[in-house]
Amino acid sequence: MAAQDVLGQTARLASSSALLQVLFRVVTFGLNAFTLRYLSRDLLGVVNVRLTLLYSTVVFLAREAFRRACLSGSAKRNWTKTINLLWLTVPLGVFWSVVLGLVWLHLLEVPDPSVVPHYQAGVVAFGLSAIIELLGEPFWVLAQAHLFVRLKVIAESLSVVSKCILTVTLVILYPQWGLYIFSLAQLLYVSVLVMCYVFYFVMFLGSPEATKKSFPVARVRALLPTFVEDETFVNWKEARLTWSFFKQSFLKQILTEGERYVMTFLNVLNFGDQGVYDIVNNLGSLVARFIFLPIEESFYVFFAKVLERGKTVKDQKQDDVAMAANVLELLLKLVLLIGLTITVFGYAYSQLALDIYGGSMLSSGTGPDLLRCYSLYVLFLAVNGVTECFTFASMCKEEVDRYNFVMLALSFIFLCISYFLTHWYGSVGFILANCFNMGIRIAHSTQYIYDYFKESTHRPLTGLLPSPALLLVYIISAAITAFSEVLFCCDKGWMARLIHISMGALCFAATLVTMFCTETKLIHFVRNQ
């Protein structure tokens, strides 16, 4: 597939994934607002932090390395061996579910049954849901490698909507069920997700459309583990790359979910405070994560397909290198401007947003400060996502192994900083520790990108430099909105709030106009993709 075609399909995949993330975050956003009125903060803290951490840890450790290894390189490969390798995620998932499930049941603090009933059943259900989701991993990777955008949109939309409907119904009718509600909803979510992928490939394989596309898998039986006589069960090159990514994924999971591990294992916050932290975290990431994560996932596929892993710039097709450098520069500029916008306007509107969403329970105390810090953290997330996306897509196996040592050091430093900052600043310390962690990772990735392109004429890191005029508008907007918050927010009535919102809207409009006038190359890229 030509690089330009890959770019076009990748952009469509990113935009579709972004819409999915909007759906997920909006559903979570609304669901939290709804359940706050029926269930306790402690119950939400156990579900959204403790049990969700169990599920995400099992899934991440079992499949992340396989995804990265099996999506690297061309879609033209021996898919029988790749599918065999992907099925190893299931026994790995069973292993992690059993081990971590025992930890969650016997080594961690058990919630008060009168406040959070059926905790044991919740642990079993969330561990089981991770195993069920891994059953669909070969189907997911095959669809992702061939950029089946519509399948991903439909499958994940149906699963999220199904989960939401069941949760709301059970919360209204049987609020006393406690964790049974979220356990059943989680099991329904993963079951619908896997069945959508299975049903699609059952219908697609062997059809005229599959034949027309010369799809590499001809029948459904080929999607199951297959032994081929006189051949190895898996591609050992992919297996070794998977092992390298696995060592890295273990560390990356600690860095990604570090604050939840500190909350879970060190008990620095009670379950109620964990619930508030998670609600604010979801609110803070509502706009940011649904854009950055799809870009990272989709353009990882683009860079992995266009560039040859482990080769220098001089040894690759120069047209492909030029396209990759141009796309990287524009992606950096795009996420930087989104991050700056959220940071500038998020500072002045955090308290108002929390007051509207959850009332005084969220807008008083540390809630506003937590969301303000998260607005700054979004900027770090934005840049780190794209820089690491390119770095991991172009590193050779040896470079990945070396980076594992960097991740190991970062993991230890991050956990130590999180523990101490949380004792000093409460839940805000988690965000500050994350900012430090992301800053170090950005420094490493940007150094790698600089070294990668230094022997060429391409300088994609210039994407991290906004125009001076736009930077000035950001500074002025930050000053105006901060002053407006002091004067009009948030205990002076709705008229004062409306004035505060209007001031922000005017500053935002001025920012957009300046952006359109000064960042013409970026605007052209976004419109064309």
C-alpha positions in Angstrom: 0.0 0.0 0.0 1.4 3.4 -0.9 2.4 5.7 1.8 -0.1 8.3 0.8 -2.9 5.7 0.9 -1.8 4.6 4.4 -1.8 8.2 5.5 -5.4 8.8 4.3 -6.7 5.6 5.9 -4.8 6.3 9.1 -6.3 9.8 9.3 -9.8 8.3 8.9 -9.0 5.7 11.5 -7.8 8.5 13.9 -10.9 10.6 13.4 -13.2 7.6 13.8 -11.3 6.6 17.0 -11.6 10.1 18.2 -15.3 10.0 17.8 -15.4 6.7 19.8 -13.3 8.3 22.6 -15.8 11.2 22.6 -18.6 8.6 23.1 -16.7 6.7 25.8 -15.8 9.9 27.8 -19.3 11.5 27.4 -20.9 8.2 28.6 -18.5 8.0 31.5 -19.0 11.6 32.2 -22.8 11.3 32.2 -22.8 8.0 34.1 -20.7 9.4 36.9 -23.0 12.4 37.2 -26.0 10.1 37.3 -24.7 7.5 39.7 -23.5 10.2 42.1 -27.1 10.8 42.9 -27.8 7.2 43.6 -24.6 5.5 44.9 -21.9 6.4 47.4 -18.6 7.9 46.6 -16.9 4.9 48.2 -18.6 2.5 45.8 -17.6 4.6 42.8 -14.0 4.7 44.1 -13.9 0.9 44.3 -15.3 0.5 40.8 -13.5 3.2 39.0 -10.1 2.8 40.7 -9.7 -0.6 42.4 -11.6 -2.9 40.0 -10.9 -1.0 36.8 -7.2 -1.1 37.7 -7.4 -4.9 38.0 -9.1 -5.2 34.5 -6.8 -2.7 32.8 -3.6 -4.3 34.3 -4.6 -7.8 33.2 -5.5 -6.6 29.6 -2.5 -4.4 29.3 0.1 -7.0 30.4 -1.5 -9.7 28.3 -1.9 -7.9 25.0 -0.1 -4.6 24.7 3.3 -6.2 23.7 1.6 -8.5 21.2 -0.3 -5.6 19.6 2.8 -3.5 19.1 4.8 -6.3 17.7 2.1 -7.7 15.4 1.2 -4.2 14.0 4.8 -3.4 13.1 5.8 -3.7 9.5 3.6 -4.5 6.5 0.2 -6.1 6.6 1.7 -8.7 4.1 3.1 -11.4 6.4 2.5 -15.0 7.4 -0.8 -14.3 9.2 -1.1 -17.9 10.3 2.0 -17.5 12.6 0.9 -14.0 13.7 -2.6 -15.3 14.7 -0.9 -18.2 16.5 1.2 -15.7 18.4 -1.9 -13.5 19.3 -3.7 -16.5 20.8 -1.0 -16.7 23.4 -2.6 -13.6 25.0 -5.5 -15.7 26.3 -3.4 -18.1 28.6 -1.3 -15.1 29.6 -4.5 -13.2 30.5 -5.7 -16.2 32.6 -2.4 -16.3 34.4 -2.5 -12.5 35.2 -6.2 -12.7 36.2 -5.6 -15.5 38.7 -2.4 -14.0 40.2 -3.7 -10.4 40.4 -7.2 -11.6 41.5 -5.6 -13.3 44.5 -3.7 -10.1 45.3 -6.9 -8.0 45.0 -8.8 -10.4 47.3 -6.3 -11.3 50.0 -3.5 -8.7 50.1 -5.3 -5.4 49.6 -7.6 -3.7 52.0 -11.2 -5.0 51.6 -14.0 -2.3 51.6 -16.6 -2.3 54.3 -19.3 -4.7 53.1 -22.0 -2.4 54.5 -20.8 0.4 52.3 -19.5 -1.5 49.3 -21.2 -4.9 49.1 -20.2 -7.9 47.0 -16.5 -6.9 46.6 -15.3 -10.5 46.0 -17.8 -11.1 43.2 -16.6 -7.8 41.6 -13.0 -8.9 41.6 -13.9 -12.2 39.9 -16.2 -10.5 37.3 -13.6 -7.9 36.3 -10.9 -10.5 36.0 -13.1 -12.7 33.9 -14.1 -9.8 31.7 -10.4 -9.3 30.8 -10.1 -12.9 29.7 -13.2 -12.6 27.6 -11.9 -9.5 25.9 -8.6 -11.2 25.0 -10.5 -13.9 23.1 -11.1 -11.2 20.4 -7.5 -10.1 20.2 -6.6 -11.9 16.9 -9.8 -10.4 15.3 -8.9 -6.9 16.6 -5.3 -6.9 15.3 -6.4 -8.3 11.9 -9.0 -5.5 11.6 -6.6 -2.8 12.8 -3.8 -3.9 10.4 -6.2 -3.7 7.5 -7.7 -0.4 8.7 -11.3 -1.6 9.1 -12.6 1.7 10.5 -16.3 1.0 10.4 -16.0 -2.3 12.3 -14.2 -0.6 15.2 -16.7 2.2 15.3 -19.7 -0.1 15.3 -18.3 -2.7 17.7 -17.1 -0.3 20.4 -20.2 1.9 20.1 -22.6 -1.0 20.6 -20.6 -2.3 23.6 -20.5 1.1 25.3 -24.2 1.8 24.7 -25.1 -1.7 26.0 -23.0 -1.2 29.1 -24.5 2.2 29.8 -28.1 1.0 29.4 -27.7 -1.9 31.7 -25.9 0.2 34.3 -28.5 2.9 34.4 -31.4 0.3 34.5 -29.9 -1.6 37.4 -28.9 1.6 39.3 -32.5 2.8 39.2 -34.2 -0.6 39.9 -31.7 -2.3 42.2 -29.3 0.2 43.8 -28.8 -2.2 46.7 -27.0 -4.7 44.4 -23.8 -2.6 44.7 -20.9 -4.1 42.8 -23.2 -6.6 41.1 -24.4 -3.8 38.9 -21.0 -2.8 37.5 -19.8 -6.5 37.3 -22.7 -7.4 35.0 -22.3 -4.3 33.0 -18.6 -4.9 32.5 -19.2 -8.5 31.4 -21.9 -7.4 28.9 -19.5 -4.7 27.5 -16.7 -7.2 26.7 -19.1 -9.9 25.4 -20.7 -7.5 23.0 -17.3 -6.2 21.9 -15.9 -9.6 21.1 -19.1 -10.9 19.5 -19.2 -7.9 17.1 -15.7 -8.7 15.8 -16.4 -12.5 15.6 -19.7 -12.0 13.8 -18.1 -9.6 11.3 -15.3 -11.9 10.3 -17.7 -14.9 10.1 -19.7 -12.9 7.5 -16.7 -11.3 5.8 -14.3 -14.2 5.2 -15.1 -16.0 2.0 -17.3 -13.2 0.7 -16.8 -11.6 -2.7 -15.6 -8.4 -0.9 -12.8 -10.4 0.9 -11.8 -12.0 -2.4 -11.8 -8.7 -4.2 -9.5 -7.2 -1.5 -7.2 -10.3 -1.6 -7.7 -10.7 2.1 -4.9 -12.9 3.5 -7.2 -15.0 5.6 -9.6 -17.1 3.6 -11.8 -18.9 6.2 -12.9 -18.6 9.8 -10.9 -21.7 10.8 -7.7 -19.9 9.9 -8.4 -17.5 12.8 -7.9 -20.2 15.3 -4.5 -21.6 16.4 -3.1 -23.7 13.6 -0.2 -26.1 13.5 1.7 -26.2 10.1 3.8 -29.3 9.5 7.6 -28.6 9.2 7.1 -25.0 10.3 7.4 -23.2 13.6 4.2 -22.4 15.4 5.0 -18.6 15.5 7.2 -16.1 13.8 10.2 -16.0 16.1 11.2 -12.5 15.0 7.7 -11.3 16.1 8.0 -13.3 19.2 11.3 -11.8 20.2 10.0 -8.3 19.4 6.9 -9.1 21.6 9.2 -10.1 24.5 11.0 -6.8 24.2 7.8 -4.9 24.2 6.5 -7.0 27.1 9.3 -6.0 29.3 8.6 -2.4 28.4 4.8 -2.7 28.7 5.1 -3.8 32.3 7.0 -0.6 33.2 4.8 1.5 30.9 1.7 0.3 32.8 3.2 1.4 36.1 3.9 4.8 34.6 0.5 5.1 33.0 -1.6 4.0 36.0 0.9 4.9 38.6 -1.4 7.0 40.7 -4.0 4.2 40.9 -1.3 1.7 42.0 -0.2 4.1 44.7 -3.8 4.6 45.8 -4.5 0.9 45.7 -1.4 -0.5 47.4 -0.3 2.3 49.7 -3.7 3.5 50.9 -2.8 7.2 50.7 -6.4 8.1 50.0 -9.6 6.5 51.3 -12.2 5.0 48.9 -14.3 8.2 48.9 -11.4 10.5 48.0 -10.4 8.0 45.3 -13.9 8.3 43.9 -13.6 12.1 43.8 -10.2 11.9 42.2 -11.4 9.6 39.5 -14.4 11.8 38.7 -12.2 14.8 38.4 -9.7 12.8 36.4 -12.5 11.8 33.9 -13.7 15.4 33.7 -10.1 16.6 33.1 -9.5 14.1 30.4 -12.9 14.4 28.7 -11.6 16.7 25.9 -7.9 15.7 25.9 -7.8 11.9 25.9 -10.4 11.4 23.2 -8.2 13.2 20.7 -4.6 12.3 21.8 -5.1 8.5 22.3 -6.7 7.9 18.8 -3.9 10.0 17.2 -1.3 8.0 19.0 -2.8 4.6 18.2 -3.6 5.3 14.5 -0.4 7.1 13.6 1.7 4.5 15.3 0.3 2.2 12.5 1.2 4.8 9.9 4.8 5.3 11.0 5.3 1.6 11.5 4.1 0.9 7.9 5.9 3.8 6.2 9.3 3.5 8.0 11.4 0.4 8.2 12.1 -0.4 11.9 15.8 -0.2 12.8 17.0 1.4 9.5 18.6 4.9 9.4 17.1 7.7 7.4 19.6 7.3 4.6 18.8 3.7 4.1 15.0 4.2 3.5 12.9 5.6 0.7 13.4 9.3 0.8 9.8 10.1 -0.2 8.5 8.0 2.7 11.0 9.7 5.1 9.9 13.1 3.9 6.2 12.3 4.4 6.8 10.8 7.8 8.8 13.9 8.9 6.1 16.3 7.6 3.3 14.3 9.3 5.2 14.2 12.6 5.9 17.9 12.5 2.2 18.7 11.9 1.0 16.2 14.5 3.3 17.8 17.1 1.9 21.3 16.2 -1.7 20.0 16.3 -1.5 18.4 19.7 0.6 21.2 21.1 -2.0 23.8 20.2 -4.8 21.6 21.6 -2.8 21.1 24.8 -2.1 24.8 25.2 -5.7 25.7 24.6 -6.9 23.3 27.3 -4.2 24.5 29.7 -4.9 28.2 29.3 -8.7 28.0 29.5 -8.9 25.0 31.9 -7.2 27.0 34.6 -9.8 29.7 34.8 -12.9 27.5 34.3 -12.1 24.5 36.5 -14.1 25.6 39.5 -17.1 26.5 37.4 -17.0 23.2 35.5 -16.9 21.2 38.8 -19.7 23.3 40.3 -22.0 22.7 37.4 -21.2 19.0 37.2 -21.2 17.9 40.8 -22.2 20.8 43.0 -20.3 21.9 46.1 -19.1 18.3 46.7 -16.7 18.7 43.8 -16.2 22.4 43.5 -15.1 22.8 47.2 -11.9 21.5 48.7 -9.1 20.3 46.4 -11.3 19.6 43.4 -10.6 22.9 41.5 -6.9 22.8 42.2 -6.9 19.1 41.0 -8.6 20.0 37.7 -6.3 23.1 37.2 -3.2 20.9 37.6 -4.8 18.3 35.3 -5.2 21.0 32.6 -1.4 21.5 32.7 -0.9 17.7 32.7 -2.9 17.6 29.4 -0.2 19.6 27.7 2.4 17.0 28.7 0.1 14.2 27.6 -0.4 15.8 24.2 3.3 16.1 23.3 4.3 12.8 24.9 1.7 10.8 23.0 3.0 11.8 19.6 6.7 11.7 20.4 6.5 8.2 21.9 4.2 7.1 19.0 7.0 7.9 16.5 9.8 6.6 18.8 8.2 3.2 19.4 7.2 2.8 15.7 10.8 3.3 14.5 13.0 1.8 17.2 14.8 -1.5 16.5 14.6 -4.3 19.0 18.0 -3.4 20.6 16.8 0.2 21.1 13.6 -1.0 22.6 15.6 -3.1 25.0 17.8 -0.2 26.0 14.7 2.0 26.6 13.4 -0.6 29.0 16.2 0.4 31.4 15.1 4.0 31.1 11.5 3.0 31.9 12.7 1.0 34.9 14.4 4.0 36.4 11.4 6.2 35.6 9.0 3.7 37.2 11.0 3.7 40.5 11.4 7.5 40.5 7.7 8.1 39.7 6.4 5.9 42.4 8.7 7.5 45.0 7.7 11.0 43.9 4.0 10.1 43.8 4.1 8.8 47.4 5.9 11.8 48.8 3.9 14.4 46.8 0.6 12.8 47.8 1.6 13.0 51.5 2.5 16.7 51.0 -0.3 17.9 48.6 -2.9 15.2 48.7 -4.4 14.0 45.4 -2.9 17.0 43.6 0.5 15.4 44.2 -0.5 12.6 41.8 -0.9 15.1 38.9 2.4 16.9 39.7 4.2 13.5 39.8 2.6 12.7 36.4 3.8 16.0 34.9 7.4 15.2 36.0 7.2 11.7 34.6 5.8 12.9 31.3 8.4 15.6 31.1 11.3 13.1 31.4 9.7 10.8 28.8 9.2 13.8 26.4 12.9 14.7 26.8 14.0 11.2 25.9 11.7 10.9 22.9 12.6 14.3 21.4 16.3 13.5 21.8 15.6 10.2 19.8 13.7 12.1 17.1 16.5 14.7 16.8 19.1 12.0 16.4 16.9 10.1 14.0 16.6 13.0 11.5 19.9 14.8 12.2 21.5 13.3 9.0 18.6 14.6 6.9 17.3 18.0 6.0 14.0 17.4 7.9 13.4 19.0 11.3 10.0 17.8 12.6 10.6 19.1 16.1 9.9 22.6 14.8 6.3 21.5 15.3 6.8 22.3 19.0 7.3 26.0 18.3 4.0 27.9 17.9 4.0 31.3 16.1 4.9 34.3 18.4 1.6 36.0 17.6 -0.4 32.9 18.7 1.7 32.6 21.8 1.0 36.2 22.7 -2.8 35.6 22.3 -2.5 32.6 24.7 -0.8 34.8 27.3 -3.3 37.6 27.0 -6.2 35.1 27.2 -4.8 33.4 30.3 -4.6 36.8 32.0 -8.1 38.0 31.0 -9.8 34.7 32.0 -8.0 34.4 35.3 -9.0 38.0 36.2 -12.6 37.2 35.1 -12.7 34.2 37.4 -11.7 36.4 40.4 -14.4 38.9 39.6 -17.3 36.8 38.5 -16.9 33.2 39.7 -18.4 31.2 41.2 -20.6 32.4 44.2 -22.0 35.6 42.6 -25.0 34.2 40.8 -25.7 32.9 37.4 -25.4 36.3 35.7 -21.8 36.7 36.9 -21.2 33.2 35.7 -22.5 34.0 32.2 -20.3 37.0 32.1 -17.3 34.8 33.0 -18.3 32.3 30.3 -18.7 35.1 27.7 -15.2 36.5 28.5 -13.8 33.0 27.9 -15.7 32.6 24.6 -14.4 35.9 23.3 -10.8 34.9 24.2 -11.3 31.5 22.6 -12.6 33.0 19.4 -9.6 35.4 19.2 -7.3 32.4 19.7 -9.0 30.4 16.9 -8.8 33.4 14.5 -5.1 33.9 15.3 -4.5 30.2 14.8 -6.2 30.1 11.4 -4.1 33.1 10.3 -0.7 32.0 11.5 -0.8 28.2 11.3 -1.9 27.9 7.6 0.1 24.7 6.9 -1.5 22.9 9.9 -5.0 24.0 8.9 -4.4 22.7 5.3 -3.2 19.4 6.7 -6.2 18.9 8.9 -8.7 19.9 6.2 -7.1 17.5 3.7 -7.1 14.5 6.0 
